[in-house]
Amino acid sequence: MPFNHENLKVYQRTLPFNAKVAIWTDQWERRHALCDQLSRAAASMLENIAVASAAYSTMKLRGLDFAIGSSLECAACLDLARIKQLLDIKSAHKEKEELSRILRMLVGLRKSWALSGQSVRETSAEYSTQGEEVDKAHDKARDKEDGESALFHHETLDVYKVGIQAATALCSSDTVARLPNPVFRRLDQLLTSMVLNIAEGNGRFSDADQARFLGTSHESAIKLAARLDLCVTQNLLPQDEVNGWKVLLERVSVMTSSMIVGIQR
């Protein structure tokens, strides 16, 4: 007798994505924080769908919330993989389209469970919510409609765009690439955290969760700026390059702080 989650189409769809993630990360240099983050996020998406299908009451929805957040984190990881040239543009976009479909299914399943007493079943339309009013929280988590350049809502946020600009600037620097592994690793961890937490926080359903993820992104931007100062002091990075990067990091810190204040009002 199969487990409940084995009957879910969205679960079956996350299996091949996880298999691809394992292949990619096995080929990438381990110095990239992205390797651990993408592996963890993909596994979290898979496992939380399974756990949610067996849970009771509100814990079912909570499990799907985690899976939704992890799908957004995976999407941001693919953006970073493209920036780092670990995946080519075409491949990254194709995989993001697949994640977009998975996200639609997760959000639709969450809505279906919430409206039907949280029984484990799927609709014939694979959780389509077209033609129905979708509340603000669901709308924020859903990917953009076909025909728009952005596949995910967080991609339209100015703060995410600036975060991606900062990532592009640092990852294209030859001096950063030549840093000793421990130094590079710490900078990359903070940069990755800054970007991923913006994406995941934007898809969370509660104000508290949104503020928490934005707070982590905010702290990561500030910590990264401090680490860059240390690299200048140690003559590992040139001051002029670092000054340009810190302008972008300051913008991220200001915008995330403002967003947190807006949520908490």
N, C-alpha and C positions, 0 to 999 in steps of 0.2 A: 504494500500500500504506500503510495507516494506521500511525501510531506505536502502540506497545503501550498507552500510557496512554489513547489515544482509545477503547479498548475497555472501559475501567473505568467502571462506573456512577458511582462516587464522583467521578471526575474530571469527568464530564459534569454532575454535580450542582453542582460548585463554579463552573462557568462562569457560570450565571445569577446566582449570589450575587455574584461579582466584578463583573458588569455593574451590579447594583443598587448596590453600594458606590461605583462610579464616579459614578453619578447623584447619590447622597446627598452625597458629599464635594464634588462640584462646586457644590452648592447651599449648603453650610455655609461659615461664615466661616473663613478660613485661620488666624485667631488661635488656633483650637482645635487643640491637639496631636493630638486624636483623628482629625483628617482624615488626617494623614500615617500615624499608627499603624494605623488601620483599613485604609487602602489597602495598606500594606506587608504587614500580616498576611494579608489576603485573597489577595494575589498570592503570598505565600510558601506558603500552603496549596495553591494551584493548581500552582505550579511544582515544589514538592517531591513532590507526587504523581507528576508527569510524570517527574522525575529518578529517583525511587525505582523506577519501573517499568522503567527502562533500566539500573539499577545492578546490581552483582553482590554476592553474599555479604551480609555484615552491613550494607553500605551501603544496601541496600534498606530494611532496618528502620530505619536511622538517618534516611533520608529521610522515612519515614512518621512517625517521632518528631517531626521538625520540623513536618510538616503537622498532626499532632495538637496540638502546642503552639500553632500559629498559629490553629487553630480555636477553642481556648480563649481566646486573646487576642482574637479577633473577638467572642466572646460577651461578654467583659468590656467591649469597646468599645461594644457595643450597650447595656449597662447604663449606661455614661457618656453615651451619646447620649440615652437616655431621661431621665437626670437633668438634662442640659443642655437638655432639651425640643427637641432636634434631631430626634428621632423621638417619636411619641406612644406611649403605653403598649401599645396593641394591636398596632401595627406592630412595635415592638421585640420583643414576646413572640413574635409570629409568625415573625420572622426568627431568633430564638433557637431556636425549635422546629426550624426547618430546619437550623440549625447542629448541633443535637442529633442529628438524623438523620445528618448528614455525619460527625459524630464517631463514632457507633456503627459506621458503615461503615468508617471508617479503622481503628478499634481491631480490628474483626473481620477486616479485610484483613491487618492486621499479624499477628494470630494465625494466620490461614490461611497466610500466607507462611512464618511461623516453623515451622509444623508440616509443610509440604509441600515443603520444599527451596527455598522462595522463588520459585516459578514465578509468572508473571504471569497469574492467572486469578481468577475470582470464583465464589462459590457461588450456587446458585439462590435462596438465602434472603437474599441481599445481606449476607453476612458475619455472619448471626445467630449468636450464641454462647449462646442460651438452652439450658438443659439441660446445659451443660458447665461444669466447674469453671474459674473464671477466677482467675488468680493475682492477688496483691495489687496489683502494679503496674498491671495492666490494669483492675482494679476501680476504682482511684483515678482513672484517666483517663476512664472511662465516665461518661456522664450518668446521672442518677438514673432509677429505674424510673417508668413512668407512674403517675399518681395522687399523686405527691408534688409539693409546691409548687416545689421546686428542679429545674431542668432539668440543671444541671451540679454535679458534686461540690464544686467550689470555693465555690459559693454557700452551702454548709452550714457553711463554716469561719467561726469567730468573727472571725478576723483579716480575712477578706474583708468580712464584714458591717460591721466597724468602718471599714475603708477606704472602703466605700460611704457610710457615715454622714459621714465626713470630706468626701468628694466632694460629697455632697448639701448639706452646710453651706456649703462654699466657693462652690459653683455657684449657690446661692440668694441669695448676698450681693450687694446692689446696689453696695456699695463695691468689691467685687472686679470686678464687671462694668465699672465706670468707670475702672479702672486703665489707665495708658498701655499700648499694645500690647506693647512689649518686656517690661514688668514682668508683665503678665498672661500672656504667652506662657511665660515661665520658670516661673511658679507652676503653670501648667497642665501643662507638660511633666513636672514632678516629681510632681504629683498623678496624672497619667495613668500614669506609670511605676510608681508605688507600687501602684496597683490592678491593672494588667495583669500585672505580674510575679508577683503572688500567684496569679492565675488560671493563668498558663502554667506556673509552677513546680510547681503542684499536679498537673499532668498529665504531668510528665516521668517517665521510667521509671528513671533512675539517681539515686542519692542525691546524687552530685556536681552534677548538673544542678538538682535540686530546691534544694539549698543555694545554688547560684549565683544562681538567680532570686530566692529569698527574700532573699539578701544585697543584691541590687539594689533590691528593694522597701524593705528596711530603710534603706539609704542614702538613698533618695529621700525617705522620711518625715522623716529627720533634716535633709536639705538643705532640704526644704520648710519645716520649722519655722524654720530659720535665715533663709530668705528672707522669711518672714513677720515675723520680728524686724526685719529691715532695712526692711520696708515701714512698720512702726510708727515706727522711728527717722526715716524720711523723711516722716512724717506723711501717708502714703498710706492707711493702714488704722488703725482704732481699736484700742487696746490690749485692750479688753474682748472684742471679737469674736475677735481673734487668740488670746487666752488660751483661749477655748472650743475653737477649732480645734486648738490645740496639745495639749490634753488627749487628743483623739482620735489625733493623730499619735504621741504618746508611747505610747499603747496599741498602735498598730501596730508601732512600733519594738521594744517589749518582747516582743510576741508573735512577731514574725518572728525576733528573736534567740533566743528560747526554742526555736522550731521548728528553727532551724539547729543549735543545740546537740544537740537530740534526734536529728536525722538523723546527725550526725557521731559519735555515741557508738558 
